[in-house]
Amino acid sequence: MEEKSEILDAMNETVEMNNTLLAQVKDIVYNIRTEVKEIQPLKENVEKLKTELSRLKRETKKFEESIKHPKKCPTCGKPLLPEFKVCPYCGENIKLLPEPLIALKDYK
Ligand SMILES: [Zn+2]
């Protein structure tokens, strides 16, 4: 009888230890889940920012191109022949505007 109760005690201890470990594991899993939930929207925001950034990069490049190649209309971006004084697409007066002014107009 004595021996059996010792074995039972030992078993009981083991079960309790397992329960404590299990509770700890549950806590950890819960914490990880919470963190993942917090990270998810951040990830989406980063993706949105990436898209926005590449869009801005494209627009900056387009803008730089329009300054580098004045033979395109600065207002509508359509290609122009060198002898054109007025854009046939949007009516922009090209020859009268000095280049820095064209660039400033684009910023509006
Ligand atoms: Zn134009």
Residues whose N, C-alpha, C, O or C-beta is under 5 A from the ligand:
A	BS01	ZN	C73 T75 C76 C87 Y89 C90 G91 E92
